[in-house]
Amino acid sequence: MPTSDLAKTVFWRSEWPKDSDDCLNCYVNIGSTIQSDIHITLLENSLAPNQDKFRYGRLVKPDCIDFQTIKNWWSNCRQYHGQGCLRTPSHVVLPPLSAEVRTAFRVIDVKEKTVIPASPDSDYVALSYVWGKPKPERTFRQAFLDPLPANLSQAQILTLNMEEIPRTIRDAIDVVEKLGEHYLWVDALCIFQDDVSQKIQMIGIMDRIYRQAILTIIAAGGDNSDSGLGGLQPRSRNVEQVVGTICDQRIIKLSTRVGTLLNASSWSSRAWTYQEEHFSKFKLIFVGDRVFYQCPSAVGWSEDVTEYVHTDRKPKIKSNINYASEWPFDAVSNYITHVEQYTTRQLSFPDDILNAFTGIIQEYSQTHHTEFCWGLPKRDFTSALLWRDNWHGLRAYKPHLLKSDKPGLQRRHPSSDATPKLPSWSWAGWEGHVHLPFLSTPGYAPLDINWEWESTESPIAHEALLNDGVITFTAELAELEPHSMDVDHGALRTDDGSLWTQGKNAFVLLASFSRPMRYIEGAENVESRTCVVMMLQPREKDRFHRKGLMVCADSQWNAAKPETHVVHLA
């Protein structure tokens, strides 16, 4: 927007914000065009020296990022934010690591350009980025100048071949060195990709790795590991800022907010980065050739906005809350949020669907004192089964995340015969976005079902299950005709998007919720309920597969004369 146009701006809401944490968020009328969500504020050098400069605009270097700004953020956070920005709060107790895992942990020494063994408790910066498609000529072993031993666990100091390392990692090494820090953790180099056992070990502590990092560099400006950190190098960007004058005050139009930029990035569409962002407390975000900083005490610092450091500021981001005493409502609602957000993400390898969610599972296993079974918490297993396809919801609000142009989920198939097939009753066994809509309905009540699992030692409990994820339970079964059921709730659509129109099918009752009561004068008005039922598809060995969730009136369910049966669900 040229300066002349900005000077002619008419403000529809022109009050300066009362909270110093916010800039002016207004609607503007430029000529005959209305532009919404425009963020402007007073320019820094238009203020008297003694005025509070928090959240006022400033000019930035147009051709590259001013690294002194990053240093100031990093220094201010560590010096002034106090208890709000402790790396590990005193009330959080992390489980001890095995000697084997501690021995396998490695970091990059950014000064010596080597990969070395280190303590997981040491100070290190972590990198979160998009791998993308690897170059066919690039292998893990080519990243090192030293020949790797046959037994990778015996490797000690390994010198990096900087010419063979992706640009994003090279830039991250540069950032860590300029910040005066010593170590960087990057999965591609600190996890020996040719060592399957070490990969499994590191996947199991991914939550701890990002939680314990003193800073996470988020590279969200590209779609592969060679995209680099935008704006870091000289002449790597061309930033144009809009400055004008209104009522003798110099004002500046601010850049797009970090959340908007992240939501549009490839980084936010990848499954692995979901838990990396969730567990990272201190984030240096490179996106759209700009850089931002986030921590529990600073919702977001930006290059073009001055930051005033409040020494008494309390954290604005809740973290590490123990909901165990409030189960099931708070715990399940948080679980629902994770599943609904995570299933919008994309994976290069379908087998990683639970691996990339392991950190979330670990966190909930510890805070809610429950084991997980193929991505579902045992403590509230019936409620966790009530997921459904949300293709229509995603199309309405985030159509760019749709994985198919048709409604319905697709079964997730293993990449090899050696990989166990995911069960039909777990959302992890399907590709596509799911949601759990019934748990928030008025009067929701799950049935008290005694679920039986194979005994496991792992709290994650997905790879250790036998019998292809078969669960056994006793519940009410009945045969219903889908076309006679409550179509107002999309009852005729299955998990894979197909429709049933005729014939009876087996259903099992899982939960119910209140139906709006209709008042009829002169009649007895009794609250009715809606039943949530799972349709079953017969398979071999007296087993059933899940075909979808439907709803029906309780009168319909009772009329079908349900009987109690033992069910084996795979």
Secondary structure as GFF3:
##gff-version 3
##sequence-region A 1 570
A	DSSP	alpha_helix	3	7	.	.	.	ID=ss1
A	DSSP	beta_strand	10	11	.	.	.	ID=ss2
A	DSSP	beta_strand	24	30	.	.	.	ID=ss3
A	DSSP	beta_strand	33	42	.	.	.	ID=ss4
A	DSSP	three_ten_helix	44	46	.	.	.	ID=ss5
A	DSSP	alpha_helix	67	80	.	.	.	ID=ss6
A	DSSP	three_ten_helix	82	85	.	.	.	ID=ss7
A	DSSP	alpha_helix	99	104	.	.	.	ID=ss8
A	DSSP	beta_strand	106	109	.	.	.	ID=ss9
A	DSSP	beta_strand	114	117	.	.	.	ID=ss10
A	DSSP	beta_strand	125	128	.	.	.	ID=ss11
A	DSSP	three_ten_helix	141	143	.	.	.	ID=ss12
A	DSSP	three_ten_helix	152	154	.	.	.	ID=ss13
A	DSSP	beta_strand	158	159	.	.	.	ID=ss14
A	DSSP	three_ten_helix	162	164	.	.	.	ID=ss15
A	DSSP	alpha_helix	167	178	.	.	.	ID=ss16
A	DSSP	beta_strand	183	185	.	.	.	ID=ss17
A	DSSP	alpha_helix	187	190	.	.	.	ID=ss18
A	DSSP	alpha_helix	196	203	.	.	.	ID=ss19
A	DSSP	alpha_helix	206	212	.	.	.	ID=ss20
A	DSSP	beta_strand	215	219	.	.	.	ID=ss21
A	DSSP	beta_strand	242	246	.	.	.	ID=ss22
A	DSSP	beta_strand	249	253	.	.	.	ID=ss23
A	DSSP	alpha_helix	258	263	.	.	.	ID=ss24
A	DSSP	three_ten_helix	267	269	.	.	.	ID=ss25
A	DSSP	alpha_helix	272	279	.	.	.	ID=ss26
A	DSSP	beta_strand	283	287	.	.	.	ID=ss27
A	DSSP	beta_strand	290	295	.	.	.	ID=ss28
A	DSSP	beta_strand	298	302	.	.	.	ID=ss29
A	DSSP	three_ten_helix	324	326	.	.	.	ID=ss30
A	DSSP	alpha_helix	329	342	.	.	.	ID=ss31
A	DSSP	three_ten_helix	350	352	.	.	.	ID=ss32
A	DSSP	three_ten_helix	355	357	.	.	.	ID=ss33
A	DSSP	alpha_helix	358	367	.	.	.	ID=ss34
A	DSSP	beta_strand	372	373	.	.	.	ID=ss35
A	DSSP	beta_strand	376	377	.	.	.	ID=ss36
A	DSSP	three_ten_helix	378	380	.	.	.	ID=ss37
A	DSSP	alpha_helix	381	384	.	.	.	ID=ss38
A	DSSP	beta_strand	388	389	.	.	.	ID=ss39
A	DSSP	alpha_helix	391	397	.	.	.	ID=ss40
A	DSSP	three_ten_helix	399	401	.	.	.	ID=ss41
A	DSSP	beta_strand	410	411	.	.	.	ID=ss42
A	DSSP	three_ten_helix	427	429	.	.	.	ID=ss43
A	DSSP	beta_strand	430	431	.	.	.	ID=ss44
A	DSSP	beta_strand	434	435	.	.	.	ID=ss45
A	DSSP	three_ten_helix	438	440	.	.	.	ID=ss46
A	DSSP	beta_strand	445	446	.	.	.	ID=ss47
A	DSSP	beta_strand	451	452	.	.	.	ID=ss48
A	DSSP	three_ten_helix	467	469	.	.	.	ID=ss49
A	DSSP	beta_strand	471	480	.	.	.	ID=ss50
A	DSSP	three_ten_helix	482	484	.	.	.	ID=ss51
A	DSSP	three_ten_helix	487	489	.	.	.	ID=ss52
A	DSSP	beta_strand	505	514	.	.	.	ID=ss53
A	DSSP	beta_strand	529	538	.	.	.	ID=ss54
A	DSSP	beta_strand	544	553	.	.	.	ID=ss55
A	DSSP	alpha_helix	554	559	.	.	.	ID=ss56
A	DSSP	beta_strand	563	569	.	.	.	ID=ss57
###
